[in-house]
Amino acid sequence: MSSGVGVSDECLSAFQGLKLGKKAKYVIFDLNSDKTEIIVTKQSNAESYDDFLADLPEAECRWAVYDFAFEKEGAGKRNKIVFFSWSPDDAKIKNKMLFASSKDALRRSLVGIALEIQGTDYSEVAYEAVLDKANRGA
């Protein structure tokens, strides 16, 4: 089911900047104030994964893309672009439903995502959890 929410051009250019230009390590997306369009709320070059986690609010939904760099045993350094759907347990139900129904519009417009992570608490988006999925190629 789709919510009819649009994706701003800024989202696409921020994603292209991360994917091709390596201008950002991660981009966080949210809905605008009248909940009609997906917008960029933060772009960061912070190398620390903890900085990224700190930017995910405890009680509000967000989407994010992260340029995840890791070492694969026997294969050297790798990078995968990871799409996060952050919907914490403490978020309002109406907000969770709107984010869930709007996710596909954003996800379809971002070409080149290697992994998708759905998180309802910080353990599901922890570095080790993402590393495990990245190594399995899931």
N, C-alpha and C positions, 0 to 999 in steps of 0.2 A: 504494500500500500504506500502511496506517495502522498506527501503533505502539500505538494505544490510550491514548496519553498524553492527560490532560485539560488544560483551560485554566482557570487560576484566575480567580475573579471580579475579582481585583485587576488582572489584565491588561486586562480589558474596561473597568474604570473608569479606569485610567491612560490607555488609548487614547482614551476619550471626553473625558477632561480635556485631552488634547493636541488632539484634533480640534475640540471645541466650545468648551471653556473657555480654550484657549491657555494651560493651566497649565504645560505643559512644551514644550520645543523637540524633545526626543526621549525615547524610552523604550527600554530594552534589556531583552530577555527571555532567560531561561535555563531549564534544567530544575532541579527541586528535587533535593535530595541523593539521594533514592531513585529518581529518574528516572521519576516517575509523573505529574507535573504541571508545566505551564509556568507560571513565576512571573516577576514583575518584579524585576530586579536593580538597575536604576537609572532614575531620572527626572531630567532636567536641564533647566534654563533657559538653559544656556550658548549664547550667540549664535554662537560660533565653530564652524565645521564641523570644524576641527582638534581641538577638544575632544571632539566626537563620535567621530572616528576614533581618538583616543587611548583611548577607552573600549571599543574592540573589541579583545579580547585576541589576541595574535599566534598562539597555538597552541590556542585553544578556540573552539568554535562558539557562535554567538549569533544571535538574531533581533533586529531593531530596527525601530522606526518613527521617521521624522524628518519634521518639518514644514519642507519645503524651500522657501525663499523665493528667487525669482530674478527677473531682468528679462527679459521677452520682447521682442525687437525689435519696435517699433511697437505693442506691446500693453500696455506698462507692467509694474507689479509683479504677480507671480503667486505662488501657493503651491500646492504639491502634497504630499500625504502619501505618503511613499516607504516601502515595506516592504523591509527588507534581510534577506537570508538569508546570514549570514556563516559560511563553512565553510573556514577557511584550510587551505592545503596541509599545514601542519605538525600539524594536529589528528589525534587518533587515529582510525583507520578506523571502529571501533565507534561512536564518538561521532558521526562524520559521518553514518553510516547512521541512527542514532537521530534525529538532528536532521532529516535529509532526510525520514524517514518520519513525523515529528511536525509538520512545517511546515504541512501542510494544515489541521490542527485549529486552529492559531492563525490562519492566514491567512483561513480562512472566517469566523472569529468577529469579525474586524476589518473592519467595513463602512465603505467610504469611501477605500480605498487607491487612489491614482492611478497609481503606478508600482511596479514590483517589480525589485529589483536583487539578483543573485546574485553574491557576492564570494568569491573564493578567495585573493586577495591585495589589498593596499591600492590597486593601480592600478585595479582594477575598481570600487572604491567611492570613488575620488578625486572631489573636487568637480567637476572638469571633465567626468568621465565621466557623473556624475549630471545635471549641467547639460545636457549634450548630449542625453541621453534625455528630460529634462523639456521641452526646447525642441522636440524632435521629436514630443512628445506620446505617445511609445511607452509 
